[in-house]
């Protein structure tokens, strides 16, 4: 049996889809599988084609599925429902879109199932750092390496009376509590410490919010990133006199001891003598490296397995240490169990009273996970570049206002736009009206709130031709400005599929012989015509036409001539109605004409209807030639009016059919208005 939808067309539309796609035909009290795509085939133990629905799924699932299929058919509309995955123990939520297709050859179901469950993970490392800053009991301010204020804790705001929201992004030298005569000195201390050359602590006098002057010990601590000073952490401890200052220094030593204990918990610590023989390692070093303290104490540092490519760095490290320099770098080590671990390493020379190097202190923070992530990110970046350079998908990144930040080379190949063409332009500039307004006014606002938006989107190529795409839009945070969003837009060309879908939709609602609307179209369109008539306070006429002796055409001349005769008949009807009227073929030789926008005055309404019928009969009387054979057909017509004879197409057709039956009894080539 041939269907209006072929296997090749189905594979073109859905063969590569990751969604589960099923195409079935209604057979008596069940449904039979005609086509399924590759993703759907994998969920069945056996090939489901030409098998019934109840043969392939459990009874409970069959009942649920069949209920939704019948709902879509009875309501003649697309429905969507959710359930758990039917063929697995995994608790995944699925969403199924069911589309009924009712044609002369049968009733079909197109079902598309996709998984809609998801998980999210959010890491908030900055909040942890912010909490540490806020807990500090002394005024604290964080300044970028350009001197601009990045953060200040509540104590700073309380003591000096300045607010972060008013000063963020402004230069810290512009704070009023920095005397003009000290500006150059403060600037010198800041940039000297940024280079690692200045005094880490200085005494200054500053005006407090109370109007009193206070003496503060200002401490500068650089903030490092990738081996560079990117910011400065400035702590101001208030002191009143030398005694308090000494107490403060004792407290500072206590804090340093606390820092020492904290570092010992957070970092691997190893100390050697000046010749490199190990004198001390902490517990964290033992845990990560697998080297027991008792086994390596007194042995030379070379017993530790450092990755071979680090040899050059190790030699430079030891040379720098003995040149009175602190060495900083990343080293990879092999643990006792053979695994590798990375250490962010700082090597510090320690001096005796004679100012000679006596020991070497090595502090390592475990950055194995970070290093692996960086390697993975580099791999991802290479993969991204490889994909975007060679894919046929259109990949674009915009700011939250829609201005283009990046487009893949496929924009040039497929749309004809160069990077210069798209510079400083909005993404919506590539879209036709009305997609432009929809994009700017609706879509970009919704994507800021939702995780992802999927839609069918049309582009305009540089040569003005149109391209249909299936587009996905996701909002992501800007790495440099966390309060800003960027939109990642991925579009795939579906023009061929879209054209096929439009063709299939047309075939589902139109007669394949005459290309006129069919019964399904009439049923779908008539409620809208009724709504329009009620709003305009107008009437509708429904003309039920039946050809006189059309069956004899097929019997006498064959089906080819019979088909051409029906086409000619449909053309004659269409030619003699108005542009706003509807002509449909609902059976072999049965046609329906719907006349719209008729006035409510019965006499004028009948006059216009009679004139259209007269024009149709005159056209049929002229007839036409088919294979040198002349035909002059006639037709019988039953006529009803909305709203007098009913409100639904079924009711009106039933009464028009009664009038047509009466016409048949009266003879051929006549028409009759229905009367109660």
TORMAR-495463 format. One record per atom (N, C-alpha, C): residue in one letter; x, y, z. Coordinates in steps of 0.1 Angstrom, whole numbers, plus 5000, padded with zeros to 4 digits. Atoms other than C-alpha are relative to their C-alpha. Last residue first. Layout:
<sites>
aXYZ/...
</sites>
This chain:
<sites>
x500550094990/x462352405075/x498649944996/x501149944992/x463552545043/x499649905010/x500650084989/x466752475024/x499050085007/x499649954987/x467352674992/x499349915011/x501149984990/x467052474960/x500650055013/x499549974986/x469152434929/x498850045008/x500949904993/x468552284894/x500750025014/x499649865003/x470652104868/x499150105006/x498649955000/x468951774871/x500150154997/x499350015013/x465451664881/x501450065001/x500649905010/x463051744909/x500549984986/x501350055003/x464051434929/x499250084990/x499950125008/x467651534927/x498749944996/x499749955014/x466751884939/x500149874991/x501349965006/x465051724970/x500250054985/x500850125002/x468251544978/x498750034993/x499450065012/x470251864974/x499249874996/x500549925012/x467952034999/x500549944987/x501450035002/x468651745023/x499450084989/x500150135007/x472351775016/x498549964999/x499749985014/x472252145025/x499849874992/x501249945005/x470652055058/x500150034985/x501050104999/x473451805067/x498750064994/x499950105011/x476052045053/x498949905001/x500349935013/x474852325076/x500049904989/x501549985001/x474752095107/x499650074987/x500750125000/x478251965101/x498550024998/x500050055014/x479552305092/x499349874999/x498850095003/x478452435126/x499949954986/x498849934996/x476152735135/x501349924996/x499150074991/x472852635119/x501350085002/x500150155001/x470152715094/x500949925009/x501450054999/x469453085101/x499949855001/x500350094988/x473053175110/x498749935000/x499749974986/x474353085084/x499650145003/x499449874995/x472553015052/x500349995015/x500449954987/x471752695033/x500850125004/x499549884995/x471852584996/x499450035014/x500849974988/x471452254978/x500750115008/x499549934989/x472852234943/x499050025011/x501149974991/x472552004913/x500550065013/x499850044986/x475252014886/x498750045008/x500949924992/x475452024848/x500249955015/x500650064988/x478251924825/x499050095006/x500849894996/x478952034789/x499349955013/x500850024988/x481851814777/x499250125005/x500649884993/x483451814743/x499149955011/x501450034996/x485751524733/x499550125008/x500949985011/x488951614714/x498549975003/x499750105011/x491051454741/x499050014988/x499050094995/x489351664767/x500249894990/x499650115008/x487451974755/x501049925007/x498650015003/x485552214777/x500349884992/x499350135000/x482052324788/x501550014996/x499049985010/x480252644777/x500949874999/x500750025013/x477352514798/x500950024988/x500150155002/x479652474828/x499349984986/x498750055003/x480552844826/x500049854997/x499649955013/x476952954823/x501349944996/x500750085010/x476052724853/x500350054985/x499450135001/x478752884874/x499349914989/x498750005006/x477753234865/x500649864999/x500249985014/x474053164873/x501450004993/x500450135005/x475153014907/x499750014985/x498950095001/x477053334914/x499749864994/x499249955011/x474053554904/x501349914999/x500650045013/x471653344925/x501050044989/x499750155001/x473953384956/x499549954986/x498650025003/x474053764951/x500349854998/x499749955013/x470253784948/x501449984996/x500450105010/x469753554977/x500350054986/x499250124998/x471753785000/x499749894989/x498849975006/x470054094987/x501049885000/x500249985014/x466653944995/x501350034993/x500250135007/x467753805029/x499950024985/x501349995007/x469254125043/x499849884991/x501150074992/x472054005066/x498650014993/x500849914991/x474754095041/x498949925007/x501349975005/x477153825028/x499250095009/x500349865000/x480753835039/x498750044993/x499849934988/x481453475029/x499750154999/x500049865004/x480253235002/x500050085013/x500449924989/x481252875010/x500250154996/x499649865002/x481252644980/x499550075012/x500749904991/x481152264986/x500650144997/x499249884998/x481951994960/x499250095010/x500749914990/x480751634956/x500950125003/x500549895008/x481851434925/x499250105008/x499750035014/x484251194942/x499450114991/x500350135004/x484051354977/x500349984985/x500150084988/x484751664997/x499749864997/x500450135005/x486151894970/x499949915012/x499450124995/x486352254984/x499449884993/x500450115008/x485752604971/x500749885004/x499350134999/x486052894995/x499349904992/x500850124999/x485053264989/x500849875000/x500150034985/x487153574997/x499249875002/x498750034995/x488353604960/x499949955015/x499249884997/x484853584946/x501349955007/x500349954987/x483353274929/x500950125003/x501349934999/x483153194892/x499650045014/x499949895008/x486753084885/x498850095001/x499149914994/x486852844914/x500050134992/x500649944987/x483752664902/x500950115005/x501249925004/x485152624866/x499350065013/x499549875005/x488552514879/x498850094997/x499549924989/x486852244900/x500550134996/x501249964993/x484952114869/x500450095012/x500649895007/x488152114849/x498850055007/x499149884999/x489951904875/x499350124993/x500249944986/x486951664877/x500850125002/x501349944999/x487051624839/x499750065014/x499949865006/x490751564840/x498750075000/x499249924991/x490251274865/x500150144994/x500849974988/x487451124844/x500750095009/x500949905004/x489551144812/x499150055012/x499149885004/x492350954829/x499150114996/x499749924989/x489750724846/x500950124997/x498950054993/x488150584814/x500450105011/x498749955006/x485950734787/x501349965008/x500049995015/x482550574791/x501450034995/x500450125006/x482550444827/x500250004985/x499050104998/x484650734840/x499649874993/x498749965007/x482350984824/x501149905002/x500050065013/x479250784835/x501250054992/x499550145000/x480050854871/x500149944986/x498550005002/x479651224865/x500549864999/x499550115008/x475851174859/x501550004998/x501050095007/x474951514873/x500649904991/x500050005014/x477651654896/x498949904995/x499850145004/x476751714932/x499950004985/x500250035014/x477052064947/x500349854998/x499650145001/x476452164984/x499749964985/x500650065012/x476352544986/x500649864999/x499350135003/x477052695020/x499249944989/x500850095007/x476053075024/x500949874997/x499250095008/x477553285052/x499149914992/x500550135002/x476053595068/x501049924992/x500350045014/x477453915082/x499549865000/x501450015001/x477554075117/x499649984985/x500449905010/x481254165113/x498550014999/x499449874997/x482253995146/x499550114990/x500649954988/x479753715141/x500650135004/x501349955003/x480953665105/x499350065012/x499949875007/x484553655116/x498750054997/x499549904990/x483853385143/x500150144993/x501249974991/x481853185117/x500450115010/x500949925008/x484753205092/x498850045008/x499449865002/x487153095119/x499150084992/x500249934988/x484852795128/x500650145000/x501349944998/x484852705091/x499750075013/x500249865003/x488552665086/x498750065003/x499049924992/x489352335103/x499750154998/x500350024985/x486252145091/x500950105008/x501349934998/x486752285055/x499649995015/x499849855000/x490452195056/x498750075003/x499249974988/x489651835067/x500250155001/x500950004988/x486951805040/x500750055012/x500850124998/x489451895012/x499150025012/x500150044987/x490852234999/x499149875001/x500949924993/x491352234961/x500049955015/x499349914991/x494452084946/x499150105007/x500449865004/x492051924920/x500950115007/x500450005015/x493451564921/x499850154996/x498850025008/x495451564955/x499750014985/x500350115009/x492551724974/x501249984990/x500549965013/x493951965000/x499849874992/x501249924999/x494451955038/x499450044986/x500950054990/x496951675042/x498750075000/x500650125005/x498651755009/x499049945010/x500949975011/x499252115020/x499349874996/x501249934994/x500651995053/x499050044990/x500850104993/x502951755035/x498850065006/x500650085011/x504152025011/x499149905007/x501149925006/x504752265040/x499349924990/x501050004990/x506751985058/x498850084995/x500750135001/x508751925026/x498850005010/x500850005012/x509552295023/x499249874999/x501149904998/x510652305060/x499149994987/x501050064992/x512751995055/x498850085002/x500550115007/x514652145026/x498949935008/x500849955011/x515052475044/x499349894993/x501150105002/x516252305076/x499150044989/x500849995012/x519652475079/x498949894999/x499850115010/x520952455115/x499050024989/x501150025010/x521252755138/x500449904990/x499650115009/x523352785171/x498849974990/x501050045009/x523053105191/x500549904990/x499450095010/x525053175222/x498949954992/x500950105006/x523753485240/x500849924990/x499750025014/x525953675264/x499149904995/x500350125007/x524853805298/x500550004986/x500549995014/x526054075321/x499949864994/x501449955000/x526254075359/x499550024986/x500950114996/x529353845358/x498550055000/x501149924993/x531254105338/x498949905004/x499349884995/x534653955326/x499050085008/x498950034991/x533353595321/x500650125007/x498849945006/x530053715306/x501149975010/x499449884993/x527353485320/x501350044993/x498950034991/x525553255296/x500650125006/x499449894993/x522153275279/x501149955009/x499750024986/x521252995254/x500750135006/x499449884994/x519553025220/x500249975015/x499950014986/x518852725198/x500750125006/x499149924992/x517752765162/x499949985015/x500450044987/x516252535136/x501050065009/x499050074991/x516852715104/x499249965012/x500750054987/x514852835073/x501049935008/x499550134995/x516853035047/x499349975013/x500450044987/x515453315025/x500649865004/x500850124999/x516953484994/x499949965015/x501449984997/x517953854996/x499249875000/x500649995013/x521453794979/x498450015002/x499649885006/x523053865013/x499450034987/x498650005005/x521053585028/x500350144994/x499949955013/x517953655049/x501450004995/x498949915003/x517453425078/x499850064986/x499749985014/x514253245091/x501150114999/x499749875003/x513953095125/x500450024986/x499749995015/x512352785138/x500150144996/x501049955009/x512552785176/x500449984986/x499850065013/x514452655206/x498850054991/x501149985009/x514952865237/x500349934987/x499850015015/x517252765265/x498750024993/x498850065003/x517752815302/x500349994985/x500150155002/x515053065307/x501449944997/x500650074988/x515253415322/x499949854999/x499349954988/x517653605299/x499449935013/x498850084999/x516353395270/x500850045012/x500450134994/x512853545275/x501349925002/x500449984986/x514153905269/x499749875007/x498949964992/x516053815238/x499750025015/x499150114998/x513053635224/x501250035009/x500450114992/x510453905229/x501049905003/x501049974989/x510954255217/x499749895009/x499649894992/x514254225197/x499050025012/x498750034993/x513653875183/x500350115010/x500250114990/x509953925176/x501349985007/x500749944989/x510654265159/x499849895011/x499249904994/x513254115136/x499450055013/x499150064990/x511253795129/x500950105007/x500149944987/x508454005113/x501049945011/x501249964993/x510354105091/x499049894999/x501049925007/x513453925079/x498950045009/x501350075000/x516453825100/x499050094992/x499950115009/x520153905095/x498649944998/x499949945013/x519754255111/x500049894989/x501349995006/x518354065142/x500150064986/x500350135006/x521953975151/x498750004993/x500850094991/x522754335156/x499749874993/x501450015004/x525554505137/x499349915010/x500849904994/x528954645148/x498549994997/x499349924989/x530854425124/x499050115005/x500750014988/x528554195104/x500650085012/x501449975002/x529554295069/x499350005014/x500149865001/x533254305080/x498550044998/x499949954986/x532953945092/x499950155000/x498750004995/x531753855057/x500050055014/x499549894992/x528153775049/x501449985005/x499349905009/x527253535021/x500550125007/x500749875001/x524653355041/x500650104991/x501450035002/x525952995037/x499250134998/x500350105010/x529653035032/x498549984997/x499549955013/x530153365050/x499649904989/x500849895004/x527953265079/x500450064987/x501150055008/x529752925080/x499050124996/x499849985014/x532853115091/x498949954991/x499250105007/x531453125126/x500150024986/x500850085009/x530153455141/x501049894994/x499350115008/x531453635171/x499049944991/x498650014995/x530553945192/x500849904992/x499250125003/x527354045174/x501450025005/x498949975009/x525154305191/x500949894998/x500150055013/x521954165206/x501150034990/x500749905008/x521654385237/x499849954985/x501450024996/x522654085259/x499150104993/x500249954986/x525954065240/x498550005003/x500349864999/x526053835210/x500050045014/x500049964986/x527653495201/x499750155000/x499849864997/x526953325168/x500050035015/x499849974986/x527152975154/x500450145002/x499749854998/x525652895120/x500150025015/x500949934991/x525852515115/x500450155001/x501049935008/x527752395085/x498950075008/x501450045000/x530652305107/x499250084990/x500450105010/x534352335097/x498549974999/x499449975013/x535752645114/x499549914989/x500649885006/x533252625143/x500650034986/x501450015004/x534052265150/x499550124993/x500150105011/x537852295149/x498649994995/x499549945013/x537752615169/x499949914988/x501049895004/x535552455195/x500450064987/x501150075006/x537852145196/x498950104995/x499650055013/x540852365202/x498949934992/x499949885009/x538952555229/x500549954986/x501349965004/x537852225245/x500150114990/x500550105010/x541452095245/x498650044995/x499349975012/x542552425261/x499649904989/x500649885007/x539752385286/x500750034987/x501250045006/x540852025294/x499450124993/x499750085011/x544352135300/x498849964992/x499449915010/x543152415322/x500349924987/x501149935006/x540852165341/x500550104989/x500850095009/x543751935346/x498950074993/x499250025012/x545852215359/x499349914990/x500149885008/x543052325383/x500849984987/x501449995006/x542651965396/x499950124990/x500250115009/x546451925401/x498650014993/x500849945011/x546852265417/x499749904989/x500550105009/x548152145451/x499150064989/x501550014999/x549752445468/x499749904989/x500750045012/x553552405473/x498549985003/x501550014997/x555752575498/x499349974987/x500850025012/x559552515497/x498549985004/x501450034997/x561752665524/x499249984987/x500949975011/x565552655518/x498649955003/x501050105004/x567852665548/x499250054987/x499850114991/x571052835560/x499049884996/x501150095002/x571553105534/x500349875008/x499750115009/x574053345550/x498849914998/x500649975013/x572953665566/x500549914989/x498949955008/x575353605596/x499650044985/x499649874995/x572353575618/x501150064992/x499650004985/x571053295597/x500450135004/x498649964996/x569153325564/x500249995015/x500049964986/x566153145548/x501450025005/x498850024993/x565853125510/x499950055014/x499649884992/x562253095498/x501349975007/x498850044993/x560952855471/x500750135006/x499249884996/x557352905460/x501249955008/x498850014991/x555652625441/x500650135002/x499749855001/x552152595426/x501150035010/x499849924989/x552352205427/x500350154996/x499449875003/x551051965402/x500050085012/x500749894993/x550451595409/x500750124997/x499449875000/x551251285388/x499250105008/x500849895006/x550350925396/x500750135001/x499949985014/x552950655401/x499250114993/x500850105007/x551950535435/x500050014985/x499550144998/x554950705451/x499249904992/x500150054987/x553851045436/x500549855001/x500650135001/x555251185404/x500049955015/x499350114993/x555851555405/x499349874998/x500850135000/x554851845382/x500949895006/x499250135002/x556252185390/x499149885000/x500850124999/x554652535386/x500849884997/x500350075013/x556652845393/x499149885003/x501450045001/x557853095419/x499849944987/x500450065013/x561453155430/x498649965001/x501150104998/x562353405458/x499549954986/x501349985007/x565653565450/x499049895005/x500849924992/x568853605470/x498750034994/x499849875004/x571053475442/x499150105008/x498649964995/x571253145459/x500450134995/x500150004985/x567453105454/x501450055006/x500649884995/x567753205418/x500050015015/x499049895003/x570352935410/x499450135005/x499050014990/x568152665427/x501050124998/x500549984987/x565152765407/x501150015010/x500249854999/x567052795374/x499550035014/x498649945000/x568352435379/x499850155002/x499450034987/x564852315388/x501350075002/x500649914990/x563252495358/x500749985014/x499449865003/x565752325334/x499450095011/x498649994996/x564951985350/x500550144998/x499849894990/x561152035348/x501550025003/x499949875008/x560851835315/x500250125010/x498749985007/x561851525335/x500150144994/x500250035014/x558851535359/x501350054993/x500549885007/x560151565395/x500049964985/x500150025014/x560551235414/x499350124994/x501349975004/x561751325449/x499950004985/x500750124999/x565051155456/x498550014996/x500150075013/x566651465442/x499349875001/x501349975006/x565851645475/x499849934986/x500049885009/x568751475491/x498750024993/x499650045013/x567951235520/x500050134991/x498650025001/x568051335557/x500549964986/x499349914992/x564251285561/x501549974999/x499249915009/x563051075531/x500750115008/x499250065011/x561850755548/x500850104992/x498950084995/x560850895582/x500949944989/x499049914995/x558651165566/x501349925004/x500049994985/x556750905546/x501150095004/x498750024994/x556550985508/x499950025015/x499850144996/x553050935494/x501349975006/x498950065008/x553251265475/x500149855003/x500249995014/x549751385486/x501149934992/x501250055005/x549551255521/x499950004985/x500050145000/x553151305530/x498849944994/x499150045009/x553151665518/x500149845000/x500749995013/x549951725537/x501049954989/x500950115002/x551651595569/x499450004986/x501250014992/x554551835568/x499149894996/x501250005009/x558051785555/x498849995009/x501350004994/x561351875574/x499049994988/x500150004986/x565051835571/x498650005006/x501349974994/x565651735535/x500049995015/x500450124992/x569151765522/x498750035008/x501250075006/x569452035495/x499649875007/x499550095010/x572952175503/x498949914994/x499549935012/x571552485519/x500549914990/x498949924997/x569452265543/x500650074987/x498750065001/x566052155532/x501150095006/x498949914997/x562452245541/x501349924999/x498850085000/x559252105527/x501250095003/x498849934995/x555752235531/x501149915001/x498950104997/x552652105512/x501350095003/x498950015010/x549952365514/x500949895005/x500549985014/x546452405530/x501149974990/x501250085003/x546952265565/x499750014985/x499650144999/x550552395568/x498849904997/x499350045012/x549352725554/x500449855001/x501050025011/x546752745582/x500749964987/x500750124998/x549352675609/x499049974988/x499150125002/x551652935594/x499349875002/x499950025014/x548753185591/x500949884997/x501350065004/x547953125628/x500149984985/x499950144996/x551653195636/x498749924996/x499150075009/x551353505615/x500249855003/x500750025012/x548353615634/x500849924990/x500950114997/x550253565666/x499249974988/x499250134999/x553053765652/x499149895003/x499750045014/x550554035642/x500849875000/x501250065006/x549154035677/x500349954986/x500150134994/x552654095690/x498849924994/x499050095006/x552954375664/x500049865006/x500550035013/x549654525676/x501049914993/x501050114997/x550854505712/x499549954986/x499350124997/x553954695700/x499149885002/x499450055013/x551754945682/x500849875003/x501050085007/x549654975714/x500649954987/x500350124992/x552755065733/x498949914993/x499050105003/x553955295705/x499749875008/x498649964995/x550755495706/x500949884998/x500149874993/x547155495692/x501350055005/x499250014988/x547155215665/x500050145007/x499949874992/x544455155639/x500949975012/x500150034986/x545154855615/x500250135008/x499749894991/x544554935578/x499749975014/x500650024986/x544654635554/x500550125008/x499549904991/x545254685516/x499349995014/x500850014988/x544854385493/x500650095010/x499349984987/x546454475460/x499050005011/x500749914991/x545454355425/x500850015013/x501249945006/x546554175394/x499350105009/x500749924990/x550154095404/x498850074993/x500049855001/x551253835378/x499250065011/x498649954998/x552253465381/x500150154999/x499250045011/x548953335366/x501450065001/x500850085010/x546953545391/x501049974989/x499350065012/x548553695422/x499049934992/x500950115004/x546953935448/x500549954987/x500450025014/x549654165464/x499149874998/x499950155004/x549454225501/x499649994986/x500350035014/x550054585514/x500249864997/x499250125005/x549854665551/x499549984986/x500550045013/x548855015564/x500949894995/x498950085006/x549455065601/x499449944987/x500350145006/x546955335610/x501349944995/x498750065005/x547055645632/x499849864996/x499550134994/x543655815636/x501349964994/x498950065007/x542356165631/x500449885007/x498850024993/x538856245644/x501149954991/x499349875000/x536056385622/x501349995008/x500449934989/x533756085631/x500650145000/x501349955003/x534155945596/x499550095011/x501150094999/x537855905602/x498750074998/x501249944994/x540656125589/x498949905000/x501149995008/x543955935583/x498850065007/x501149944993/x547455935597/x498950024990/x500649885005/x549955695583/x499050055009/x500949934991/x552355415594/x499550134994/x499649874997/x553855185567/x499050065010/x500849934990/x553754815561/x500650145002/x501450064999/x554854595531/x499150075010/x500250054986/x557854815523/x498549955001/x500149904989/x558454835486/x499849945013/x498749934996/x559954605459/x499950095012/x499350094990/x557354335450/x501350075005/x498850055007/x556254525418/x500849915010/x500650075011/x552754585433/x501249934992/x500450134996/x554554675465/x499449914989/x498850074996/x556354955447/x499749865005/x499450065011/x553155055430/x501349935003/x500950105007/x551255105462/x500749934988/x500150124992/x554155265482/x499149894993/x498750075001/x554855515454/x499949875008/x499950065013/x551155605451/x501349924999/x501050115000/x550855665488/x500149924987/x499550114991/x553955885487/x499249885000/x498850065007/x552756085457/x500649895008/x500450085012/x549356135473/x501249934993/x499650144999/x550756245507/x499749914987/x498550004999/x550656625501/x500649855001/x499449965012/x547056595489/x501549995000/x499649865001/x545956415520/x500750024987/x498650005004/x544356065514/x500450154998/x499250024988/x541056075534/x501549994997/x499749874993/x539256235504/x500949985012/x500750014987/x539555905484/x500450135008/x501049905000/x540856015449/x499150005013/x499349874995/x544055815454/x499050115001/x500049994985/x541755505453/x500750125005/x498750024996/x540855555416/x500150035015/x499349874999/x537155505410/x501449985005/x499649965013/x535755165398/x500850135000/x499550115008/x533755115430/x500450054986/x498649995003/x533455435449/x500649894991/x499749865005/x529755505453/x501450014994/x500849985012/x528655135456/x500250144994/x499550075011/x531555075480/x499250034987/x500950115004/x530355345504/x500649944987/x500250015014/x532755585523/x499249874996/x501249945005/x532355675559/x499850004985/x499749885008/x535955615570/x498850074994/x499049924994/x535455375600/x500250134992/x500449954987/x532055225589/x501150105005/x501149905002/x532855185552/x499650075013/x499549885006/x536155025560/x499050114998/x499249934990/x534554795585/x500650124994/x500949914992/x531854695559/x500850085010/x500950074990/x534654555536/x499250105008/x499649964986/x535954725505/x499049935009/x500850054989/x536054605469/x500450075013/x500850125004/x537354685434/x499149965011/x500650074989/x538755035438/x499149894995/x501549984999/x540855135408/x499549925011/x500349914989/x544655165412/x498550035002/x500149865006/x545555015378/x499650105011/x498649955003/x546754695396/x500050134993/x499450075012/x543254665410/x501450054997/x499849905011/x542454785446/x500749924988/x499450075011/x540954575474/x500150094988/x500449955014/x540154765506/x500849924990/x499350065010/x540154655543/x499550044986/x500449955013/x539254825575/x500949944989/x499349875003/x540054595604/x499550054986/x500449904991/x537754325618/x500650134998/x498849934995/x537954105587/x499650115009/x499850044986/x534753895584/x501250085006/x501049934991/x533654085553/x500349975014/x499749855000/x536853995533/x499050065011/x498749984992/x536553625543/x500350155001/x500350024986/x532853625532/x501350025008/x500749884995/x533853785498/x499749985015/x499049904999/x536353495492/x499450135006/x499150044989/x533653245498/x501050105003/x500849974988/x531153435476/x500849965013/x499849864996/x533853445449/x499350035013/x498749984992/x534053065449/x500150145004/x500049874996/x530253025439/x501350035009/x498949984991/x530152715419/x500150145003/x499549864999/x526752625403/x501150015011/x499049994990/x525752285390/x500550145000/x499149885000/x522552225371/x501049995011/x499449974987/x520651915361/x500950124999/x498649945000/x518251835333/x500550025014/x499449994986/x515151645324/x501350064999/x500049864995/x513451735290/x500550015014/x499849994985/x513951415270/x500250145004/x498649954997/x512351425235/x500150005016/x499750014985/x509451225220/x501450055002/x498649974998/x508051305185/x500250015015/x499749984986/x504751145174/x501550025002/x498649974999/x503351165139/x500350045014/x499549934988/x499950995138/x501550024998/x498650034995/x498050895107/x500350085012/x499749914989/x494450865095/x501349965006/x500050054987/x493850715061/x500350105010/x499550145000/x494050745023/x500149945014/x500950095007/x491751045021/x500549865001/x500049995014/x493851225047/x499049904994/x501250075005/x493851295084/x499950034985/x500149975014/x497251375099/x498949924994/x500950095008/x497251395137/x500150054985/x500649925011/x500351555154/x499149904992/x500850095009/x501451425188/x499350084990/x500949915009/x504251605206/x499349914991/x500350065013/x505851385234/x499050104993/x501149925005/x507751515264/x499749964986/x500149985014/x509951285284/x498850084996/x501249955004/x511051285321/x500050034985/x499949885009/x513851055328/x498750054996/x501149914998/x513650805357/x500250134993/x499649864997/x515850545342/x498950095002/x500249984986/x514350195343/x500450145005/x498850004992/x513950205305/x499650015015/x499250125003/x511450155278/x501249995008/x500850125001/x508650395286/x500849875000/x499550085012/x510650695297/x499449865000/x498750064998/x508450875322/x500449914989/x500050124992/x505551085309/x501449965003/x498750044994/x504751425294/x499849875007/x500250064987/x501951535270/x501449955005/x498750034994/x501651765240/x499849945014/x500050004985/x498751785216/x501349975005/x498850054994/x498451885179/x499950015015/x499049904997/x494951925167/x501249945006/x499449965013/x492051725151/x501050125003/x500049855000/x490151715184/x500750064988/x501349964998/x489251345178/x499950165000/x500950035012/x492551265162/x498650065002/x499549915011/x494751435190/x499149984987/x500449864997/x492551275217/x500450094989/x501449985003/x492850935200/x499550145003/x500150005014/x496650955201/x498650034995/x499549875005/x496651065237/x499950004985/x500949904995/x494450765248/x500450144994/x501150005009/x496550535226/x499050105004/x499649945013/x499750635244/x498750014991/x499749864999/x498150575279/x500350074986/x501349934997/x496550245270/x500250155001/x500849995013/x499750125253/x498750075003/x499549905008/x501750215284/x499250014987/x500249874993/x499550015307/x500550114991/x501449975000/x499449715283/x499750145006/x500850064989/x503149705278/x498650054999/x499949944986/x504649815245/x499149935009/x498649964997/x505449645211/x500250075014/x499150125001/x502349425204/x501450055004/x500150084988/x499949695217/x500949884999/x499549934988/x501249945191/x499949905012/x501049914993/x500649705162/x500750055013/x500650064987/x503549575141/x499150105006/x501250085004/x504149685104/x499549925012/x500749965012/x507549825115/x499049894996/x501549984998/x508349755151/x499350024987/x500449895010/x511849595145/x498550015001/x500250055014/x512549385176/x499650124992/x499250135001/x514049465211/x499949954986/x500750125002/x512749825207/x500949885000/x500750034988/x514450135222/x499249874999/x499150064989/x517150145195/x499249965013/x499850145003/x514550195167/x500849935011/x501150074995/x513550535182/x500149854998/x500049984985/x516950685178/x498949925006/x498950084994/x517250545142/x499950005015/x498649965003/x513850685131/x501049925008/x499449944988/x510550505131/x501450044996/x498649965000/x508250435101/x500450045014/x499650005015/x504950255094/x501550044999/x498849925003/x504050145130/x500349994985/x498950085006/x500450025132/x501250094997/x499249935009/x497750175155/x501249924995/x498649994996/x494950005173/x500750094990/x499949954986/x491149975173/x501450015005/x501150054991/x490649955135/x500150065014/x500650135006/x494050035120/x499049955010/x501150064991/x495250395126/x499449884993/x501349995006/x498550465108/x499049935009/x500950124999/x501850525126/x498750034992/x501049975009/x504950755123/x499149874998/x500850115004/x507250755153/x499050044990/x501149965009/x510150995161/x499349874995/x500650135005/x512450955191/x498850044992/x501450024995/x514551275194/x499549864995/x499850074987/x518251255186/x498749975007/x500549944988/x517351345150/x500349925012/x498949974991/x519551215122/x499650065013/x499050114999/x516851025103/x501150035010/x499850044986/x514051275111/x501149905002/x500549914990/x513251485080/x500649965014/x499449875002/x515351315054/x499650095011/x498550004996/x514550975068/x500650134998/x499950014985/x510751045067/x501550005004/x500349874995/x511051165030/x500150005016/x498949905004/x512950855020/x499750145006/x498950034991/x510350625038/x501250104998/x499150115003/x507550795019/x501149985011/x498749974993/x504651005031/x500949884998/x499649865005/x501451015010/x501350045005/x500549904991/x501150635016/x500550144994/x499249885001/x501350354991/x499450105009/x500949885000/x500050005000/x500950125000/
</sites>
